[in-house]
Amino acid sequence: MRQSHSAQLNQRGNVHFSRGFYTEAYQCYAKALEADRQSGDPRALVATLGNLGNICAVSGKRRQAQEYYQEVLELQKTVGDNRGISATLANLGNLHVDAGEWERGRAYYLEALDRLELFEDDAAKAVLLSDLGLVAKETRHFEQAMNYYSESIALMRRVANHAGEADVFKMMARMYLVWERYDDAIACAQTSLAIAERLRDELRMGGAWYVMADCHKAVGCEEREAQFLHRVVCVDQKYELPKLEENTRRLDALRARLQNGVSAGTREGAS
């Protein structure tokens, strides 16, 4: 069956989005929205408005993103799309969490979780539980965060989402790091790394190494910190990641401190 003009524009926008060309993606979605407004097709409107909400969210245009998501929500409620409603509520929660509005984000996540009880979707539930774990961690409710993360990991394993499992273990490692339970933080980061290595996922390996570097920094082991940070910088360079410059400066400063320590120790030994 031939695609509609709106579907073609959305598909083109999705390609731009995946490549990081957000302006071009937005232009495609905006044109698709014009076509959908004329046709009055509610399903097409939901898809296009959702894409516009996503592109605005990643571009830092929170107010516009919220307006698009709210319109999507009203359309989904009209047709009784509980699965879609849950996803949109989660998107609204993400908007508030990204702005540090933890309680508002939590409220949307919990409402999305309530909707999930109307149908079975363990994959979506696993993600929502990890989102709630993040909120609990950021508000320093560590026991609650640990429970959310543990339940999320169990569901990730049930649906064989190994990449998601690695992500949640990394989130747990960050939680334990803030909690100052350093052995637990390192253990979770190592588990995340082991899963990423099995998947041959270098980006997730880099994320785990970064947490490992932070863990060793927290316990004052700068040599190990430098070793892990070097691996992170290699991944940053290979994939041209945005934190390359920042991580390189941190690594250079760390190596300079270590070198100065070695030089000072050598001089003391000589004297």
C-alpha positions in Angstrom: 0.0 0.0 0.0 1.3 3.4 -0.9 2.4 5.6 1.9 0.6 8.9 2.6 2.4 12.2 2.1 2.4 12.6 5.9 4.0 9.2 6.4 6.7 9.9 3.9 7.5 13.2 5.6 7.6 11.5 9.0 9.9 8.8 7.7 12.2 11.4 6.2 12.1 13.3 9.5 13.0 10.1 11.4 16.1 9.6 9.3 17.2 13.2 10.0 16.5 12.7 13.7 18.6 9.5 13.9 21.5 11.4 12.3 21.2 14.3 14.7 19.9 16.8 12.1 17.2 18.2 14.3 16.4 21.3 12.3 15.8 19.2 9.2 13.8 16.7 11.2 11.6 19.4 12.7 10.9 20.9 9.2 9.7 17.5 7.9 7.5 16.9 10.9 6.0 20.4 10.7 5.1 19.8 7.0 3.6 16.4 7.9 1.5 18.2 10.6 0.0 20.6 8.0 -1.0 17.6 5.9 -2.5 15.8 8.9 -4.5 18.9 10.0 -6.0 19.0 6.5 -6.8 15.2 6.4 -8.1 15.1 10.0 -6.7 11.5 10.4 -6.3 11.2 14.2 -3.8 8.3 14.1 -1.6 10.2 11.7 -1.9 13.3 13.9 -0.8 11.3 17.0 2.3 10.0 15.2 3.3 13.4 13.9 2.6 15.3 17.1 4.5 12.7 19.0 7.5 13.1 16.7 7.3 16.9 17.1 7.2 16.5 20.9 10.3 14.3 20.8 12.3 16.6 18.5 11.4 19.6 20.7 12.3 17.7 23.9 15.8 16.8 22.6 16.3 20.4 21.3 15.6 21.9 24.7 12.2 23.4 23.7 10.3 22.1 26.7 7.2 24.3 26.5 6.6 23.3 22.8 7.3 19.7 23.6 4.8 19.7 26.4 2.1 21.3 24.2 2.6 18.6 21.5 2.5 15.8 24.1 -0.6 17.2 25.7 -2.4 17.3 22.3 -1.3 13.7 21.7 -2.6 12.7 25.1 -6.1 14.2 24.4 -6.3 12.4 21.0 -5.2 9.1 22.6 -7.8 9.5 25.4 -10.5 10.1 22.8 -9.8 6.8 21.0 -9.0 4.9 24.3 -5.4 4.1 23.4 -4.1 3.0 26.8 -0.8 1.8 25.5 -0.2 5.2 23.7 -1.4 7.1 26.8 1.1 5.4 29.0 4.0 6.2 26.6 2.9 9.9 26.3 2.6 10.2 30.1 6.2 8.8 30.3 7.4 11.3 27.8 5.8 14.1 29.9 7.5 12.7 32.9 10.9 12.7 31.1 10.4 16.4 30.3 10.0 17.3 34.0 12.8 15.0 35.1 15.2 16.5 32.6 14.4 19.9 34.1 15.0 18.6 37.6 11.3 18.7 38.5 11.5 15.4 40.3 8.0 15.2 41.9 6.2 16.3 38.8 8.1 13.7 36.8 7.4 11.1 39.4 3.6 11.8 39.2 3.6 11.3 35.4 5.6 8.1 35.7 3.2 6.7 38.3 0.2 7.6 36.2 1.9 5.9 33.2 2.5 2.8 35.4 -1.2 2.7 36.4 -2.1 2.7 32.7 0.2 -0.2 32.2 -1.8 -2.3 34.6 -4.6 -2.3 32.0 -2.5 -4.4 29.6 0.7 -6.5 29.7 3.9 -4.8 28.6 6.8 -5.9 30.7 9.3 -4.1 28.4 7.6 -0.7 28.9 7.2 -1.4 32.6 10.9 -2.2 33.0 11.8 1.2 31.6 9.2 3.1 33.7 10.5 1.4 36.9 14.1 2.4 36.0 12.8 6.0 35.5 11.2 5.9 38.9 14.4 4.5 40.4 16.2 7.6 39.0 13.8 10.0 40.6 14.1 8.1 43.9 17.9 8.3 43.7 17.9 12.0 42.8 15.6 12.7 45.8 17.9 10.5 48.0 15.4 7.8 48.7 18.0 5.2 48.1 16.2 2.1 49.4 13.2 2.9 47.2 15.5 3.4 44.3 17.1 0.1 44.9 13.7 -1.6 44.9 12.7 0.0 41.6 16.0 -0.8 40.0 15.8 -4.5 41.1 12.3 -4.9 39.8 13.3 -3.3 36.5 16.3 -5.6 36.1 14.1 -8.7 36.7 11.7 -7.5 33.9 14.6 -6.6 31.6 15.8 -10.2 32.0 12.3 -11.6 31.4 12.0 -9.8 28.1 15.7 -10.4 27.2 16.5 -6.7 27.0 20.2 -7.1 27.8 21.1 -3.6 26.8 18.5 -2.2 29.1 19.7 -4.5 31.9 23.2 -3.1 31.4 21.8 0.5 31.6 20.0 -0.2 34.9 23.0 -1.8 36.5 24.9 1.4 35.5 22.1 3.5 37.1 22.4 1.4 40.2 26.1 2.0 40.3 25.6 5.7 40.2 23.0 5.4 43.0 25.5 3.5 45.2 28.2 6.0 44.4 26.0 8.9 45.7 25.0 6.7 48.7 28.8 6.2 49.4 28.5 2.4 49.1 31.6 2.2 46.9 32.0 -1.6 46.8 28.4 -2.0 45.7 28.9 0.8 43.1 31.9 -0.9 41.6 30.2 -4.3 41.6 27.2 -2.9 39.7 29.4 -1.0 37.2 31.4 -4.3 36.6 28.1 -6.2 35.9 27.0 -3.4 33.5 30.4 -3.7 31.8 30.3 -7.5 31.5 26.9 -7.3 29.8 28.1 -4.6 27.4 31.2 -6.6 26.5 29.0 -9.6 25.7 26.9 -7.4 23.5 30.1 -5.9 22.0 28.5 -2.5 22.7 31.4 -0.1 22.9 29.2 2.9 23.8 27.8 1.1 26.8 31.2 -0.2 27.7 32.4 3.5 27.7 29.5 4.4 30.0 30.4 1.6 32.5 34.1 2.7 32.4 33.1 6.2 33.2 31.3 5.1 36.3 34.2 2.9 37.2 36.5 6.0 36.9 34.2 8.0 39.2 34.1 5.1 41.7 37.9 5.0 41.9 38.1 8.8 42.2 35.7 8.6 45.1 38.0 6.1 47.0 41.1 8.1 46.1 42.6 5.6 43.7 43.8 8.0 40.9 45.8 5.4 39.0 42.8 3.2 38.4 40.7 6.3 37.7 43.1 7.3 35.0 43.1 3.8 33.5 39.3 3.7 33.1 39.2 7.4 32.0 41.7 6.6 29.2 39.3 3.9 27.9 36.4 6.4 28.0 38.4 9.0 26.0 39.2 6.3 23.4 35.5 5.7 22.9 34.8 9.4 22.9 37.4 9.8 20.1 36.1 6.9 18.1 32.5 8.0 18.1 33.1 11.8 18.3 31.1 12.1 21.5 30.3 15.5 22.9 32.2 15.0 26.2 35.5 14.3 24.4 37.0 17.6 25.3 35.8 17.6 28.9 37.0 14.1 29.5 40.4 14.7 27.8 41.0 17.7 30.1 40.1 15.6 33.1 42.5 12.8 32.0 45.3 15.2 31.2 45.0 16.9 34.7 44.9 13.5 36.4 48.0 12.3 34.5 49.8 15.5 35.4 49.0 15.0 39.1 50.1 11.4 39.0 53.3 12.4 37.2 54.0 15.2 39.7 53.5 12.7 42.5 55.9 10.2 41.0 58.5 13.0 40.4 58.1 14.2 44.0 58.5 10.7 45.3 61.7 10.2 43.1 63.2 13.4 44.5 62.5 12.5 48.1 64.0 9.0 47.5 67.1 10.6 46.1 67.5 12.9 49.0 
